[in-house]
């Protein structure tokens, strides 16, 4: 176990230190300041989960379109 993990009284799972987190005024500001990858993967602001939902929506749309295209061609 690493030295920077803290186990609190009554808990069995150690806690990691909190990541560097900076609040943004809007989703647009979060993307401009931290970048797309920093917001989505780095969770550097409060819009990380929202941006991950947008990525999921995009991937699901592309996957659905490809499946439909393959079903039409076959």
N, CA, C and O atoms as a GROMACS GRO file, in nm:
protein
  296
    1UNK      N    1   0.084  -0.117   0.000
    1UNK     CA    2   0.000   0.000   0.000
    1UNK      C    3   0.089   0.125   0.000
    1UNK      O    4   0.192   0.127   0.067
    2UNK      N    5   0.051   0.225  -0.073
    2UNK     CA    6   0.128   0.348  -0.082
    2UNK      C    7   0.114   0.432   0.045
    2UNK      O    8   0.014   0.422   0.116
    3UNK      N    9   0.214   0.514   0.072
    3UNK     CA   10   0.211   0.598   0.192
    3UNK      C   11   0.110   0.711   0.182
    3UNK      O   12   0.064   0.762   0.284
    4UNK      N   13   0.073   0.752   0.059
    4UNK     CA   14  -0.018   0.865   0.044
    4UNK      C   15  -0.165   0.825   0.055
    4UNK      O   16  -0.253   0.911   0.045
    5UNK      N   17  -0.195   0.698   0.076
    5UNK     CA   18  -0.333   0.653   0.094
    5UNK      C   19  -0.370   0.663   0.241
    5UNK      O   20  -0.291   0.628   0.328
    6UNK      N   21  -0.490   0.711   0.267
    6UNK     CA   22  -0.535   0.733   0.404
    6UNK      C   23  -0.653   0.641   0.436
    6UNK      O   24  -0.751   0.637   0.362
    7UNK      N   25  -0.641   0.567   0.545
    7UNK     CA   26  -0.751   0.482   0.590
    7UNK      C   27  -0.813   0.550   0.711
    7UNK      O   28  -0.747   0.570   0.813
    8UNK      N   29  -0.942   0.586   0.698
    8UNK     CA   30  -1.012   0.653   0.807
    8UNK      C   31  -1.073   0.552   0.902
    8UNK      O   32  -1.093   0.436   0.866
    9UNK      N   33  -1.102   0.595   1.023
    9UNK     CA   34  -1.159   0.507   1.124
    9UNK      C   35  -1.294   0.453   1.075
    9UNK      O   36  -1.380   0.529   1.030
   10UNK      N   37  -1.312   0.322   1.085
   10UNK     CA   38  -1.436   0.259   1.043
   10UNK      C   39  -1.442   0.225   0.895
   10UNK      O   40  -1.541   0.168   0.850
   11UNK      N   41  -1.338   0.257   0.819
   11UNK     CA   42  -1.334   0.227   0.676
   11UNK      C   43  -1.225   0.126   0.648
   11UNK      O   44  -1.121   0.125   0.714
   12UNK      N   45  -1.247   0.043   0.549
   12UNK     CA   46  -1.149  -0.058   0.513
   12UNK      C   47  -1.076  -0.026   0.384
   12UNK      O   48  -0.967  -0.078   0.359
   13UNK      N   49  -1.135   0.059   0.304
   13UNK     CA   50  -1.075   0.094   0.175
   13UNK      C   51  -1.001   0.226   0.189
   13UNK      O   52  -1.061   0.325   0.230
   14UNK      N   53  -0.873   0.230   0.155
   14UNK     CA   54  -0.799   0.356   0.168
   14UNK      C   55  -0.845   0.458   0.065
   14UNK      O   56  -0.891   0.424  -0.044
   15UNK      N   57  -0.833   0.585   0.102
   15UNK     CA   58  -0.873   0.694   0.013
   15UNK      C   59  -0.750   0.754  -0.054
   15UNK      O   60  -0.646   0.772   0.009
   16UNK      N   61  -0.765   0.784  -0.183
   16UNK     CA   62  -0.659   0.854  -0.254
   16UNK      C   63  -0.671   1.003  -0.227
   16UNK      O   64  -0.779   1.051  -0.194
   17UNK      N   65  -0.562   1.076  -0.241
   17UNK     CA   66  -0.574   1.222  -0.230
   17UNK      C   67  -0.657   1.276  -0.347
   17UNK      O   68  -0.658   1.218  -0.455
   18UNK      N   69  -0.727   1.385  -0.324
   18UNK     CA   70  -0.812   1.443  -0.429
   18UNK      C   71  -0.728   1.494  -0.545
   18UNK      O   72  -0.620   1.549  -0.524
   19UNK      N   73  -0.776   1.475  -0.669
   19UNK     CA   74  -0.701   1.526  -0.784
   19UNK      C   75  -0.711   1.678  -0.794
   19UNK      O   76  -0.794   1.741  -0.728
   20UNK      N   77  -0.624   1.734  -0.876
   20UNK     CA   78  -0.629   1.878  -0.901
   20UNK      C   79  -0.759   1.908  -0.975
   20UNK      O   80  -0.784   1.854  -1.083
   21UNK      N   81  -0.842   1.996  -0.918
   21UNK     CA   82  -0.975   2.022  -0.971
   21UNK      C   83  -0.998   2.172  -0.971
   21UNK      O   84  -0.985   2.238  -0.868
   22UNK      N   85  -1.034   2.227  -1.088
   22UNK     CA   86  -1.063   2.370  -1.100
   22UNK      C   87  -1.202   2.385  -1.160
   22UNK      O   88  -1.230   2.330  -1.266
   23UNK      N   89  -1.288   2.459  -1.093
   23UNK     CA   90  -1.424   2.479  -1.144
   23UNK      C   91  -1.422   2.572  -1.264
   23UNK      O   92  -1.340   2.663  -1.273
   24UNK      N   93  -1.514   2.547  -1.355
   24UNK     CA   94  -1.529   2.630  -1.475
   24UNK      C   95  -1.669   2.690  -1.474
   24UNK      O   96  -1.763   2.630  -1.421
   25UNK      N   97  -1.681   2.809  -1.532
   25UNK     CA   98  -1.810   2.878  -1.532
   25UNK      C   99  -1.909   2.814  -1.630
   25UNK      O  100  -2.030   2.817  -1.606
   26UNK      N  101  -1.858   2.756  -1.740
   26UNK     CA  102  -1.946   2.695  -1.839
   26UNK      C  103  -1.873   2.578  -1.904
   26UNK      O  104  -1.752   2.562  -1.890
   27UNK      N  105  -1.950   2.497  -1.975
   27UNK     CA  106  -1.892   2.383  -2.046
   27UNK      C  107  -1.793   2.431  -2.151
   27UNK      O  108  -1.687   2.372  -2.169
   28UNK      N  109  -1.827   2.538  -2.220
   28UNK     CA  110  -1.739   2.595  -2.322
   28UNK      C  111  -1.607   2.640  -2.261
   28UNK      O  112  -1.501   2.615  -2.317
   29UNK      N  113  -1.614   2.706  -2.147
   29UNK     CA  114  -1.491   2.751  -2.081
   29UNK      C  115  -1.406   2.632  -2.036
   29UNK      O  116  -1.284   2.636  -2.044
   30UNK      N  117  -1.472   2.526  -1.989
   30UNK     CA  118  -1.400   2.407  -1.945
   30UNK      C  119  -1.323   2.344  -2.061
   30UNK      O  120  -1.208   2.305  -2.045
   31UNK      N  121  -1.386   2.336  -2.179
   31UNK     CA  122  -1.320   2.278  -2.297
   31UNK      C  123  -1.207   2.368  -2.343
   31UNK      O  124  -1.099   2.318  -2.378
   32UNK      N  125  -1.228   2.500  -2.344
   32UNK     CA  126  -1.124   2.593  -2.388
   32UNK      C  127  -1.004   2.592  -2.293
   32UNK      O  128  -0.890   2.594  -2.339
   33UNK      N  129  -1.030   2.588  -2.165
   33UNK     CA  130  -0.922   2.597  -2.067
   33UNK      C  131  -0.846   2.465  -2.052
   33UNK      O  132  -0.723   2.463  -2.053
   34UNK      N  133  -0.920   2.355  -2.037
   34UNK     CA  134  -0.857   2.226  -2.006
   34UNK      C  135  -0.842   2.136  -2.128
   34UNK      O  136  -0.775   2.033  -2.119
   35UNK      N  137  -0.903   2.171  -2.239
   35UNK     CA  138  -0.896   2.087  -2.358
   35UNK      C  139  -0.998   1.975  -2.352
   35UNK      O  140  -1.053   1.944  -2.246
   36UNK      N  141  -1.023   1.915  -2.466
   36UNK     CA  142  -1.124   1.809  -2.474
   36UNK      C  143  -1.080   1.687  -2.394
   36UNK      O  144  -1.157   1.633  -2.314
   37UNK      N  145  -0.956   1.644  -2.414
   37UNK     CA  146  -0.908   1.524  -2.345
   37UNK      C  147  -0.893   1.549  -2.196
   37UNK      O  148  -0.919   1.459  -2.116
   38UNK      N  149  -0.852   1.668  -2.157
   38UNK     CA  150  -0.840   1.699  -2.015
   38UNK      C  151  -0.974   1.699  -1.945
   38UNK      O  152  -0.985   1.656  -1.830
   39UNK      N  153  -1.076   1.746  -2.013
   39UNK     CA  154  -1.210   1.749  -1.954
   39UNK      C  155  -1.271   1.609  -1.951
   39UNK      O  156  -1.330   1.570  -1.851
   40UNK      N  157  -1.257   1.535  -2.060
   40UNK     CA  158  -1.319   1.402  -2.067
   40UNK      C  159  -1.245   1.300  -1.983
   40UNK      O  160  -1.304   1.236  -1.897
   41UNK      N  161  -1.116   1.286  -2.006
   41UNK     CA  162  -1.041   1.180  -1.940
   41UNK      C  163  -0.976   1.223  -1.809
   41UNK      O  164  -0.965   1.144  -1.716
   42UNK      N  165  -0.934   1.350  -1.803
   42UNK     CA  166  -0.863   1.396  -1.685
   42UNK      C  167  -0.953   1.436  -1.570
   42UNK      O  168  -0.907   1.451  -1.457
   43UNK      N  169  -1.082   1.455  -1.598
   43UNK     CA  170  -1.176   1.502  -1.495
   43UNK      C  171  -1.121   1.624  -1.422
   43UNK      O  172  -1.123   1.630  -1.299
   44UNK      N  173  -1.071   1.719  -1.499
   44UNK     CA  174  -1.007   1.836  -1.440
   44UNK      C  175  -1.107   1.943  -1.396
   44UNK      O  176  -1.068   2.044  -1.338
   45UNK      N  177  -1.235   1.922  -1.425
   45UNK     CA  178  -1.338   2.016  -1.383
   45UNK      C  179  -1.471   1.941  -1.366
   45UNK      O  180  -1.476   1.819  -1.385
   46UNK      N  181  -1.576   2.013  -1.330
   46UNK     CA  182  -1.704   1.949  -1.299
   46UNK      C  183  -1.779   1.900  -1.423
   46UNK      O  184  -1.884   1.837  -1.410
   47UNK      N  185  -1.730   1.928  -1.543
   47UNK     CA  186  -1.798   1.888  -1.665
   47UNK      C  187  -1.745   1.756  -1.722
   47UNK      O  188  -1.782   1.720  -1.834
   48UNK      N  189  -1.662   1.685  -1.651
   48UNK     CA  190  -1.610   1.556  -1.697
   48UNK      C  191  -1.719   1.455  -1.726
   48UNK      O  192  -1.720   1.397  -1.835
   49UNK      N  193  -1.813   1.431  -1.632
   49UNK     CA  194  -1.920   1.334  -1.660
   49UNK      C  195  -2.010   1.375  -1.777
   49UNK      O  196  -2.052   1.290  -1.855
   50UNK      N  197  -2.039   1.504  -1.790
   50UNK     CA  198  -2.122   1.551  -1.901
   50UNK      C  199  -2.052   1.529  -2.034
   50UNK      O  200  -2.114   1.485  -2.131
   51UNK      N  201  -1.924   1.560  -2.041
   51UNK     CA  202  -1.851   1.540  -2.166
   51UNK      C  203  -1.840   1.393  -2.200
   51UNK      O  204  -1.841   1.357  -2.318
   52UNK      N  205  -1.829   1.307  -2.100
   52UNK     CA  206  -1.824   1.163  -2.125
   52UNK      C  207  -1.958   1.114  -2.182
   52UNK      O  208  -1.960   1.023  -2.265
   53UNK      N  209  -2.068   1.173  -2.138
   53UNK     CA  210  -2.199   1.137  -2.196
   53UNK      C  211  -2.207   1.177  -2.342
   53UNK      O  212  -2.263   1.103  -2.423
   54UNK      N  213  -2.152   1.293  -2.378
   54UNK     CA  214  -2.150   1.335  -2.518
   54UNK      C  215  -2.066   1.239  -2.602
   54UNK      O  216  -2.104   1.207  -2.714
   55UNK      N  217  -1.953   1.194  -2.548
   55UNK     CA  218  -1.870   1.097  -2.621
   55UNK      C  219  -1.946   0.966  -2.638
   55UNK      O  220  -1.943   0.906  -2.746
   56UNK      N  221  -2.014   0.921  -2.534
   56UNK     CA  222  -2.094   0.799  -2.543
   56UNK      C  223  -2.203   0.812  -2.648
   56UNK      O  224  -2.226   0.719  -2.725
   57UNK      N  225  -2.270   0.926  -2.652
   57UNK     CA  226  -2.373   0.950  -2.752
   57UNK      C  227  -2.315   0.945  -2.893
   57UNK      O  228  -2.376   0.886  -2.983
   58UNK      N  229  -2.200   1.005  -2.914
   58UNK     CA  230  -2.136   1.003  -3.045
   58UNK      C  231  -2.094   0.864  -3.088
   58UNK      O  232  -2.118   0.824  -3.202
   59UNK      N  233  -2.033   0.789  -2.996
   59UNK     CA  234  -1.989   0.653  -3.028
   59UNK      C  235  -2.109   0.564  -3.056
   59UNK      O  236  -2.104   0.481  -3.147
   60UNK      N  237  -2.216   0.578  -2.979
   60UNK     CA  238  -2.336   0.497  -3.000
   60UNK      C  239  -2.400   0.530  -3.135
   60UNK      O  240  -2.449   0.440  -3.204
   61UNK      N  241  -2.400   0.656  -3.173
   61UNK     CA  242  -2.458   0.697  -3.301
   61UNK      C  243  -2.378   0.639  -3.418
   61UNK      O  244  -2.436   0.586  -3.512
   62UNK      N  245  -2.247   0.649  -3.410
   62UNK     CA  246  -2.161   0.595  -3.516
   62UNK      C  247  -2.176   0.443  -3.524
   62UNK      O  248  -2.186   0.387  -3.633
   63UNK      N  249  -2.178   0.377  -3.410
   63UNK     CA  250  -2.193   0.231  -3.408
   63UNK      C  251  -2.328   0.190  -3.467
   63UNK      O  252  -2.334   0.096  -3.546
   64UNK      N  253  -2.434   0.258  -3.429
   64UNK     CA  254  -2.566   0.228  -3.484
   64UNK      C  255  -2.573   0.250  -3.633
   64UNK      O  256  -2.634   0.171  -3.704
   65UNK      N  257  -2.510   0.358  -3.681
   65UNK     CA  258  -2.509   0.385  -3.825
   65UNK      C  259  -2.432   0.278  -3.900
   65UNK      O  260  -2.474   0.235  -4.008
   66UNK      N  261  -2.320   0.233  -3.844
   66UNK     CA  262  -2.242   0.127  -3.911
   66UNK      C  263  -2.319  -0.004  -3.914
   66UNK      O  264  -2.316  -0.076  -4.014
   67UNK      N  265  -2.386  -0.037  -3.806
   67UNK     CA  266  -2.466  -0.161  -3.803
   67UNK      C  267  -2.579  -0.154  -3.905
   67UNK      O  268  -2.606  -0.252  -3.975
   68UNK      N  269  -2.645  -0.040  -3.915
   68UNK     CA  270  -2.752  -0.022  -4.013
   68UNK      C  271  -2.699  -0.032  -4.155
   68UNK      O  272  -2.762  -0.093  -4.242
   69UNK      N  273  -2.583   0.028  -4.179
   69UNK     CA  274  -2.521   0.025  -4.311
   69UNK      C  275  -2.485  -0.118  -4.350
   69UNK      O  276  -2.508  -0.158  -4.464
   70UNK      N  277  -2.430  -0.193  -4.258
   70UNK     CA  278  -2.395  -0.333  -4.286
   70UNK      C  279  -2.520  -0.416  -4.312
   70UNK      O  280  -2.519  -0.501  -4.400
   71UNK      N  281  -2.628  -0.392  -4.237
   71UNK     CA  282  -2.752  -0.469  -4.257
   71UNK      C  283  -2.815  -0.437  -4.392
   71UNK      O  284  -2.877  -0.524  -4.453
   72UNK      N  285  -2.801  -0.314  -4.439
   72UNK     CA  286  -2.856  -0.278  -4.571
   72UNK      C  287  -2.774  -0.343  -4.682
   72UNK      O  288  -2.830  -0.389  -4.781
   73UNK      N  289  -2.641  -0.345  -4.666
   73UNK     CA  290  -2.554  -0.401  -4.770
   73UNK      C  291  -2.559  -0.552  -4.778
   73UNK      O  292  -2.534  -0.610  -4.884
   74UNK      N  293  -2.592  -0.616  -4.668
   74UNK     CA  294  -2.599  -0.764  -4.669
   74UNK      C  295  -2.739  -0.804  -4.686
   74UNK      O  296  -2.770  -0.923  -4.690
   0.00000   0.00000   0.00000
